[in-house]
């Protein structure tokens, strides 16, 4: 009887599946639809930041996004619909994140300080976002949604609790909101000078590094805090740095 072979029987090697299973992959059609929608949103943001919603036509959006005119209506019913989507994408998610960040803060002054500083920092990081905020900040819609609606709410809470020594919530809102928008505007214009210096701004001590803290301090003074207390709150370490959502504006905006 022949001796058993000493050579072990080899088992066929199993192919390692490195790709994502087909059931888990995003279908090509769905991916293309999502990418087209994002391009339309990016283009609308860039155009509306410069011209406002009323000054932009749908064909301008599709041209900037390099998308066929008819394809626009596969994603949005109207210009007002894409404007609403841009607002949701640009402001609502950010405002919701701020709400979560300051949700456990009991001091209305700290809430306003943190939200204002984060808003200014984001405008510095994302100039198109800042331009759109300025455009919308001076519109009649500012009190109805987004950051403006929440700022008014926080000011009203501070007045009701006695933390803010002011009686007129509307004028307090206009003072605070106007300072925020003006601070963003000055920074954007200063940044676009590409090295040119403006003597008056320099003499007034303009410094982008501490602009958010200086703005927060000024706003808290406006709302009735003492100078010492306003400075203490405004210069506290900023919570939530690097954790808030940001938009990724693609190269399509360079054409707008």
C-alpha positions, 0 to 999 in steps of 0.5 A, a space after each residue: 500500500 502506498 504511503 500517504 503523501 507528506 505534501 499537505 493539500 493546499 486550500 485555494 486562497 480566498 480573494 480579499 475583497 478590498 472594494 466596498 460591497 456593491 450594495 453599500 456603494 452609492 449608485 452612480 446616478 445618485 452620486 452624479 445627482 448629489 454632485 450636480 446639486 452641490 455645484 448648483 448650491 455653490 454657484 448660487 452662494 457665490 452669486 447671491 453673496 455678491 448680488 443678493 437673491 433678487 439680483 441673480 437669475 437661474 441661468 446665471 446659476 446654471 452657467 456658473 455651475 456648468 450645468 444645463 438650464 433644464 437640469 436646474 429643475 431636477 433639483 429645485 422648483 424655483 430661485 426661491 427654492 435654491 435660496 432656501 436650500 443655500 440658507 439651510 446649508 450655509 446658516 442653519 446648520 452652523 446656527 444649530 451647531 452654535 446652539 448645541 455648543 452654548 446649550 449648557 451655558 447659563 450666562 447670556 453674555 457668554 452665549 452672545 460672546 461665544 456665538 459672535 466670536 465663532 461667527 467672525 472667525 468663520 467669516 475670516 476663514 470663508 470670505 464667501 460665507 462672510 459676504 453672504 452673511 453681510 448681504 442677508 444681514 441687511 435684508 428684511 429676512 434677518 429676524 425670521 431665521 438663521 443667525 439673526 433670529 437666534 441673536 435676537 432670542 439670546 438678547 431677549 433672554 439676557 434682557 429678561 434675566 436682567 443680565 443685559 441692562 437694556 430695555 429695547 430688544 430691537 435696537 439692541 439687536 440692530 446695534 449688535 448685529 450691525 457691529 458684527 456685519 461691519 466687523 466682517 465687512 472691514 476685515 473682508 475689504 482689508 484682506 482684499 487689499 493684498 498688502 496695501 495699507 490703510 493708514 487710518 485703520 492702522 492707526 485705530 489698531 486694526 488687528 485681525 487676530 483679536 478682532 473677534 474678542 474686541 467685537 465681543 467686548 464692544 457688544 457686551 458693553 453695548 448690552 450694559 456690562 461693565 468694562 471689566 466684566 465685558 473684557 473678562 467674558 470676551 477674552 475667555 478661551 473659546 470653546 468648540 474651536 474646530 468642531 463647528 461645521 464648515 462649507 466646502 466651496 469648490 472652484 466653481 466660485 472662482 468663476 463668479 
